[in-house]
Amino acid sequence: MTSTHLPLRTLGQRALLLTTAALPLTGWTVHAVVLHKRLAATRVDPLTGLLRRDAYTARALRVLRRHGDGTAVVLVDVDHFKSVNDNFGHAAGDAVLAAFGARLSAWAGPHASAGRLGGDEFAVVLPLAAARREERLGQLMRMLCTPVRLEDGRTVLVGASVGAATPDAVGTRDLSALQRAADAAMYDGKHSGRVCLATLAHAAAPSVNGRRAGRPGTHQWGRAA
């Protein structure tokens, strides 16, 4: 009687061939995963979880193209951030920045571009209908001004300056012009506890690299955070 089973040697050789053939594929898979993680790390700020400037800008442009006049550009600065570092320590300052990142992400939602531009400066570009603008921006201010509780139990009182620009109010869908207007509006309402909405006058403010002229760090706007 002839056996229908392959000899053990043949089975072993076949298994070896399959294993050898799979090694390059496995190696490339591992390499691709590592590369993906490295690329993701260059796009996201590790402290806040928000996009770095270049990634934020690319996504913000897509949001503007998709939603047009139903878009808002929002700039945020942490109020008195230096005092937080001076009075509570830099670890507390990092905790405040991380809290702001989490709050901005939660407020903006998955269809927005939320980024850390550097230091204590943040930006969000999101779909925002005119009918809900006041309500949503008021919600943002309340979220940002909620005290931050540190791991050691201490509480840090925080505040934010917020400026917002919309294509219908500023007369352009250009991201740089909208950022400039939002930035100028934010400084008009600095430490006021309210969101300042940009007007045509804010859009006409002198600028450097899309930021209000005279604002610290204007020369760094185009660099990754």
C-alpha positions in Angstrom: 0.0 0.0 0.0 1.3 3.5 -0.9 1.2 6.1 1.8 -0.5 9.5 1.0 1.5 11.2 3.7 4.7 13.2 2.9 7.9 12.1 4.6 8.9 14.1 7.7 12.0 15.3 5.9 9.8 16.8 3.1 7.4 18.4 5.5 10.4 19.9 7.4 11.9 21.3 4.3 8.6 22.8 3.2 8.1 24.4 6.7 11.7 25.8 6.5 11.0 27.3 3.1 7.8 29.0 4.3 9.5 30.4 7.4 12.4 31.7 5.4 10.1 33.3 2.9 8.1 35.0 5.7 11.2 36.5 7.4 11.6 39.4 4.9 7.9 40.2 5.1 8.0 40.1 8.9 11.0 42.3 8.9 9.4 44.9 6.7 6.2 44.8 8.8 8.2 45.5 12.0 10.1 48.3 10.1 6.8 49.8 8.9 5.3 49.8 12.4 8.4 51.5 13.8 8.5 54.0 11.0 4.8 54.8 11.5 5.4 55.4 15.2 8.3 57.7 14.5 6.3 59.7 11.9 3.4 60.0 14.4 5.8 61.2 17.0 6.9 64.0 14.7 3.3 65.1 14.2 2.1 65.1 17.8 3.3 67.1 20.7 4.1 64.5 23.4 3.1 66.8 26.3 -0.3 67.9 25.2 -1.3 65.3 22.6 -2.0 68.1 20.1 -0.6 68.4 16.6 2.7 70.1 16.1 2.6 73.2 14.0 3.3 71.7 10.6 0.7 68.9 11.1 -1.8 71.3 12.5 -1.4 73.6 9.5 -1.9 70.8 6.9 -5.0 69.6 8.7 -6.3 73.1 9.2 -6.1 73.8 5.5 -8.1 70.7 4.8 -10.8 71.8 7.3 -11.0 75.2 5.7 -11.3 73.7 2.2 -14.1 71.4 3.3 -16.2 73.7 5.4 -15.5 77.2 4.0 -17.4 80.0 5.7 -18.7 77.5 8.3 -15.2 77.4 9.9 -13.6 79.2 12.9 -10.0 79.7 13.6 -9.4 80.0 17.4 -6.1 81.0 19.1 -5.5 80.5 22.8 -2.8 81.7 25.2 -2.6 80.5 28.8 -2.8 83.6 31.1 0.0 84.3 33.5 1.8 81.1 32.6 5.1 82.3 33.8 3.6 82.8 37.3 2.4 79.2 37.3 6.0 78.0 36.7 7.4 80.5 39.2 4.9 79.7 42.0 4.3 76.0 41.5 7.3 74.7 39.5 7.8 73.6 36.0 6.1 70.2 36.6 3.0 72.1 37.4 3.4 74.2 34.3 3.6 71.0 32.3 0.4 69.7 34.0 -1.4 72.9 33.0 -0.3 72.6 29.4 -1.4 69.0 29.3 -4.8 69.9 30.8 -5.2 72.6 28.2 -4.4 70.1 25.4 -6.9 67.6 26.7 -9.6 70.3 27.1 -9.0 71.7 23.6 -9.1 68.2 22.1 -12.4 67.4 23.9 -14.0 70.7 22.9 -12.8 70.7 19.2 -13.9 67.1 18.4 -12.5 64.7 15.9 -13.1 66.8 12.8 -11.0 69.7 13.9 -7.3 70.6 13.7 -6.0 71.3 17.2 -2.4 72.2 17.6 0.2 73.5 20.0 2.1 76.3 18.3 4.8 76.5 20.9 5.1 77.3 24.6 1.7 78.1 26.0 0.1 79.0 22.6 -2.5 76.8 21.0 -4.7 76.9 17.9 -7.9 75.2 16.7 -9.5 75.2 13.3 -12.9 73.6 13.4 -16.3 73.5 11.7 -18.5 75.9 13.6 -21.9 77.2 12.4 -22.7 80.8 13.0 -25.8 79.9 15.0 -23.7 78.0 17.5 -20.7 80.2 17.6 -21.4 82.2 20.8 -22.5 79.1 22.7 -19.5 77.0 21.7 -16.9 79.7 22.3 -18.4 80.4 25.7 -18.2 76.7 26.5 -14.5 76.7 25.5 -13.7 79.6 27.8 -15.5 77.9 30.8 -13.5 74.7 30.1 -10.2 76.4 29.9 -10.8 78.5 33.1 -11.5 75.4 35.2 -8.8 75.0 37.9 -6.2 72.3 37.3 -5.6 69.8 40.1 -2.0 68.6 40.4 -1.0 65.1 41.4 0.1 66.3 44.9 -3.3 67.6 45.6 -2.6 71.3 45.0 -4.9 73.3 42.7 -3.8 75.8 40.1 -6.2 78.6 39.1 -5.9 79.1 35.4 -7.2 81.5 32.8 -7.0 81.9 29.1 -7.0 84.6 26.4 -9.0 83.5 23.3 -9.4 85.1 19.9 -11.5 83.7 17.1 -11.8 84.6 13.4 -14.3 83.4 10.9 -14.3 83.8 7.1 -17.7 85.6 7.0 -16.5 88.2 9.5 -13.0 88.7 8.2 -13.8 88.3 4.5 -11.2 85.6 3.6 -10.7 81.9 3.9 -6.9 82.3 3.9 -5.5 80.5 7.0 -2.7 83.0 7.5 -5.1 86.0 7.4 -7.5 84.3 9.7 -4.8 83.4 12.2 -3.5 87.0 12.1 -7.0 88.3 12.8 -7.7 85.8 15.6 -4.3 86.7 17.1 -5.0 90.4 17.1 -8.5 89.8 18.5 -7.0 87.7 21.3 -4.7 90.5 22.3 -7.6 92.9 22.3 -9.4 90.7 24.8 -6.3 89.7 26.8 -7.1 88.8 30.4 -10.8 89.8 29.9 -12.2 86.4 30.6 -14.1 86.4 27.3 -13.6 85.3 23.7 -12.9 88.2 21.4 -14.2 87.8 17.9 -12.2 89.2 15.1 -13.4 92.0 12.7 -12.1 93.4 9.5 -10.0 95.8 11.5 -8.2 92.9 13.2 -7.5 91.4 9.8 -5.8 94.6 8.7 -3.4 94.5 11.7 0.3 94.5 10.6 1.7 91.0 10.8 4.9 89.0 10.6 4.5 85.3 9.4 0.8 85.4 10.1 1.0 86.9 13.6 0.3 90.3 15.0 3.4 92.5 14.6 5.2 93.1 17.9 4.0 89.8 19.3 6.8 87.8 20.9 8.1 85.0 18.7 6.6 86.2 15.4 9.6 85.1 13.5 9.0 81.5 14.7 5.5 81.1 13.4 6.5 78.9 10.5 8.7 76.6 12.5 7.5 73.3 14.0 6.7 73.5 17.7 
